[in-house]
Amino acid sequence: MGIEANCRETLRRFNLMPDKRLGQNFLINEPVVKSIIEAADLRDDDVVLEIGSGTGIVTRELAARVQEVFACEFSRGLMTALQDELKEFSNIRYIQADALTIDIKQLASGGKLKVVANLPYYITTPIITMLLEAKEHISLIILMMQHEVGMRILSEPGHKEYGSFSIFVNYHSRVERVRRVSHGCFFPQPQVDSAILRLYPLNTPPVQVRDEVMFFQLSRAAFGQRRKTLRNALFPVLGEQAEVTLQRAGIIPSRRGETLSLEEFARLSNSVIGYDL
């Protein structure tokens, strides 16, 4: 039985319907499954956290290759189906929960996890944020998400997709594009394509900042109102010191946030520290 037929049969047997509210679109394309598995560079001693296990299409491939899989699925009905479909595997630990409540440190148990996640649009940013904030416990992250979000993460200064989330992700990880995934690879078909990205969490960020809180506060402010110059966009954070801080960082105050590189945001942040604002 092929992947699509197996997916449909599993849903039928357990009287389940894809829940649009939860962004449930199940992967039914074998080459894409293969791309995910290859991107994860799996080894037999790996411990993998899978977020959004669905009907177990990817879970099965993971469990056949690694030491242990934590399969996280929000839907109680899908979790029941998942446990039945994969009952021959003894190395799967099932977590029926909101992924945002997962304790990454506890699952890692002193080691490091690999994470494979199929992310619905409405929760993509919070989950990526959660994972990167726990990056000391994660060696590799494979993400499938809406293509538009993937392009935001990969975007560079000067592009309309570039924003504060691009800064956040690229500060905490090295990002690679694995492939684009057509909307026809899912059941039911979403209206847009997806993208698979590979993130390597960084122990040492690519830029040095003295105060991460200030660094991210400035990047968010810079993109908060994209049409404003940096002089005006940063005023709510820096007040009257906005212009002088930009000048100390060697940044023209009339520039806009989307033109600044990661390195320039770091320089800007470091120019603030030590001043009584």
C-alpha positions as CSV (number, residue, x, y, z in Angstrom):
1,M,0.0,0.0,0.0
2,G,1.4,3.4,-1.0
3,I,1.8,6.3,1.4
4,E,-1.3,8.2,0.4
5,A,-3.5,5.0,0.5
6,N,-2.1,4.1,3.9
7,C,-2.7,7.6,5.2
8,R,-6.3,7.6,4.0
9,E,-6.9,4.1,5.3
10,T,-5.6,5.0,8.8
11,L,-7.8,8.0,9.0
12,R,-10.8,5.9,7.8
13,R,-10.2,3.1,10.3
14,F,-10.1,5.5,13.2
15,N,-12.9,7.7,11.9
16,L,-10.7,10.7,11.7
17,M,-10.9,13.8,9.5
18,P,-8.1,16.3,9.0
19,D,-8.7,19.3,11.3
20,K,-8.3,22.5,9.3
21,R,-8.1,24.5,12.6
22,L,-5.0,22.7,13.6
23,G,-3.4,23.0,10.1
24,Q,-3.5,19.2,9.6
25,N,-2.1,18.4,6.1
26,F,-0.5,15.0,6.0
27,L,2.6,14.3,4.0
28,I,1.9,11.6,1.3
29,N,4.9,11.8,-0.9
30,E,7.7,9.2,-0.7
31,P,10.5,11.4,-2.2
32,V,9.8,14.1,0.3
33,V,9.9,11.6,3.2
34,K,13.3,10.5,1.8
35,S,14.5,14.1,1.7
36,I,13.6,14.6,5.4
37,I,15.3,11.4,6.4
38,E,18.5,12.2,4.4
39,A,18.6,15.7,5.7
40,A,18.5,14.5,9.3
41,D,21.7,12.5,8.8
42,L,20.5,9.8,11.2
43,R,22.7,7.4,13.1
44,D,21.7,4.4,15.1
45,D,22.5,6.0,18.5
46,D,20.5,9.2,17.8
47,V,17.5,10.3,19.9
48,V,15.0,12.1,17.8
49,L,12.0,14.3,18.8
50,E,9.4,14.4,16.1
51,I,6.9,17.2,16.4
52,G,3.6,16.6,14.5
53,S,3.8,12.9,14.0
54,G,0.4,12.7,12.2
55,T,-0.3,9.2,10.9
56,G,3.3,8.1,11.4
57,I,4.6,8.3,7.9
58,V,7.9,9.8,8.9
59,T,7.9,8.4,12.4
60,R,8.2,4.9,11.0
61,E,11.3,5.8,9.0
62,L,12.9,7.5,12.0
63,A,12.2,4.5,14.4
64,A,13.7,2.1,11.9
65,R,17.0,4.0,12.0
66,V,17.6,5.5,15.4
67,Q,17.9,4.5,19.1
68,E,14.8,6.3,20.3
69,V,12.0,8.5,18.9
70,F,9.8,10.8,21.0
71,A,6.7,11.2,18.8
72,C,4.7,14.3,19.8
73,E,1.2,14.7,18.5
74,F,-1.4,17.1,19.7
75,S,-4.5,15.2,18.5
76,R,-5.7,12.5,20.8
77,G,-7.4,10.7,17.9
78,L,-4.2,10.7,15.8
79,M,-2.2,9.6,18.8
80,T,-4.4,6.5,19.2
81,A,-4.0,5.7,15.5
82,L,-0.2,6.3,15.7
83,Q,0.3,3.9,18.5
84,D,-1.7,1.2,16.6
85,E,0.1,1.8,13.3
86,L,3.5,1.6,14.9
87,K,3.0,-1.0,17.6
88,E,5.8,-3.2,16.2
89,F,8.4,-0.6,17.3
90,S,9.6,-0.7,20.9
91,N,11.8,2.4,20.6
92,I,9.0,5.0,20.3
93,R,7.9,7.1,23.2
94,Y,4.5,8.7,22.6
95,I,3.8,12.3,23.8
96,Q,0.2,13.5,23.3
97,A,0.6,17.2,24.1
98,D,0.9,20.7,22.8
99,A,4.5,20.8,21.4
100,L,5.1,24.1,23.2
101,T,4.8,22.3,26.6
102,I,7.6,19.9,25.9
103,D,10.6,19.9,28.2
104,I,13.5,19.7,25.7
105,K,16.1,19.5,28.5
106,Q,14.3,16.6,30.2
107,L,14.0,14.6,26.9
108,A,17.7,15.2,26.1
109,S,18.7,13.7,29.5
110,G,22.2,15.2,29.4
111,G,22.7,14.5,25.7
112,K,21.5,16.2,22.5
113,L,18.4,15.5,20.5
114,K,17.7,15.8,16.8
115,V,14.4,17.4,16.0
116,V,12.2,16.7,13.0
117,A,9.1,18.8,12.8
118,N,6.1,19.4,10.4
119,L,4.9,22.7,11.5
120,P,1.4,24.2,10.9
121,Y,1.5,27.8,10.0
122,Y,-0.3,29.2,13.1
123,I,2.4,27.8,15.5
124,T,5.6,27.9,13.4
125,T,7.2,30.9,15.0
126,P,6.6,29.9,18.6
127,I,7.9,26.4,18.1
128,I,11.1,27.5,16.3
129,T,11.6,30.1,19.0
130,M,11.2,27.4,21.7
131,L,13.6,25.0,20.0
132,L,16.3,27.6,19.5
133,E,16.0,28.8,23.1
134,A,16.8,25.2,24.1
135,K,19.6,24.9,21.5
136,E,22.2,23.6,24.0
137,H,20.2,20.4,24.1
138,I,19.7,20.0,20.3
139,S,22.3,19.1,17.6
140,L,20.1,19.4,14.5
141,I,16.7,20.6,13.5
142,I,14.8,19.6,10.3
143,L,11.7,21.8,9.8
144,M,8.9,21.6,7.2
145,M,6.9,24.8,7.2
146,Q,4.9,27.0,4.9
147,H,7.2,28.2,2.1
148,E,6.6,31.8,2.9
149,V,7.9,31.4,6.4
150,G,11.0,29.5,5.2
151,M,11.8,32.4,2.8
152,R,11.5,34.8,5.7
153,I,14.1,32.8,7.6
154,L,16.5,32.5,4.6
155,S,16.0,36.1,3.5
156,E,18.9,38.6,3.4
157,P,19.0,42.4,4.0
158,G,17.2,44.4,1.4
159,H,14.5,41.8,0.7
160,K,10.9,42.3,1.7
161,E,10.8,39.0,3.5
162,Y,13.7,40.0,5.7
163,G,12.7,40.8,9.3
164,S,13.3,40.4,13.0
165,F,12.6,36.7,12.9
166,S,15.3,36.3,10.2
167,I,17.7,38.0,12.6
168,F,16.6,35.7,15.5
169,V,16.9,32.4,13.7
170,N,20.2,33.3,12.0
171,Y,21.7,34.5,15.2
172,H,21.0,31.2,16.9
173,S,21.6,28.8,14.0
174,R,23.2,28.1,10.6
175,V,20.4,27.7,8.2
176,E,20.3,25.6,5.0
177,R,17.5,25.2,2.5
178,V,16.8,21.5,1.8
179,R,14.0,21.7,-0.8
180,R,10.7,23.2,-1.8
181,V,7.7,20.9,-1.3
182,S,4.7,21.2,-3.6
183,H,1.2,21.6,-2.0
184,G,0.3,18.4,-4.0
185,C,2.5,16.4,-1.7
186,F,-0.1,16.6,1.1
187,F,-3.6,15.4,2.0
188,P,-5.7,17.4,2.0
189,Q,-3.8,19.8,-0.3
190,P,-3.0,23.2,1.3
191,Q,-3.2,26.3,-0.9
192,V,0.5,27.0,-0.7
193,D,3.8,25.1,-1.0
194,S,6.1,24.2,1.9
195,A,9.8,24.3,2.4
196,I,12.2,22.0,4.3
197,L,15.0,23.8,6.2
198,R,17.9,22.4,8.1
199,L,19.1,24.3,11.2
200,Y,22.4,23.7,13.0
201,P,22.1,25.3,16.4
202,L,25.2,27.4,17.2
203,N,27.0,27.3,20.5
204,T,28.7,30.5,19.6
205,P,26.6,33.0,17.6
206,P,28.0,34.4,14.4
207,V,28.2,37.9,15.9
208,Q,29.3,39.0,19.4
209,V,26.8,41.0,21.4
210,R,27.1,42.3,24.9
211,D,23.4,42.1,25.7
212,E,21.1,39.8,23.8
213,V,18.0,41.3,25.3
214,M,19.0,44.7,23.9
215,F,20.1,43.2,20.6
216,F,16.7,41.6,19.9
217,Q,14.8,44.6,21.3
218,L,16.5,46.8,18.8
219,S,15.9,44.4,15.9
220,R,12.2,44.1,16.7
221,A,11.9,47.9,16.9
222,A,13.7,48.4,13.6
223,F,11.1,46.2,11.8
224,G,8.1,47.3,13.8
225,Q,7.2,50.0,11.4
226,R,9.2,49.2,8.2
227,R,8.6,52.5,6.5
228,K,10.2,54.5,9.3
229,T,13.9,55.4,9.3
230,L,16.0,53.9,12.0
231,R,16.2,57.3,13.7
232,N,12.4,57.2,14.3
233,A,11.9,53.4,14.6
234,L,14.4,53.2,17.4
235,F,13.1,56.2,19.3
236,P,10.7,54.2,21.5
237,V,13.7,52.1,22.7
238,L,16.6,54.6,22.8
239,G,14.8,57.9,23.1
240,E,16.9,61.0,22.3
241,Q,20.0,58.7,22.2
242,A,18.8,57.0,19.0
243,E,20.6,59.2,16.6
244,V,23.9,59.3,18.5
245,T,23.8,55.6,19.0
246,L,23.4,55.0,15.3
247,Q,26.2,57.3,14.6
248,R,28.5,55.6,17.1
249,A,27.7,52.3,15.3
250,G,28.6,53.9,12.0
251,I,25.1,53.5,10.7
252,I,23.4,56.4,8.8
253,P,20.2,57.3,10.9
254,S,18.1,57.7,7.7
255,R,18.5,54.0,6.7
256,R,15.7,51.6,7.3
257,G,15.7,48.4,9.4
258,E,15.5,46.0,6.4
259,T,18.9,47.2,5.1
260,L,20.9,46.3,8.2
261,S,22.8,43.0,8.3
262,L,23.2,40.8,11.4
263,E,26.6,42.3,11.9
264,E,25.3,45.9,11.8
265,F,22.5,45.1,14.4
266,A,25.2,43.7,16.6
267,R,27.3,46.8,16.2
268,L,24.3,48.9,17.0
269,S,23.4,46.9,20.1
270,N,27.0,47.1,21.4
271,S,27.0,50.9,20.9
272,V,24.1,51.2,23.4
273,I,25.7,49.4,26.3
274,G,27.2,51.6,28.9
275,Y,25.0,54.6,28.3
276,D,22.5,55.9,30.7
277,L,19.4,56.0,28.6
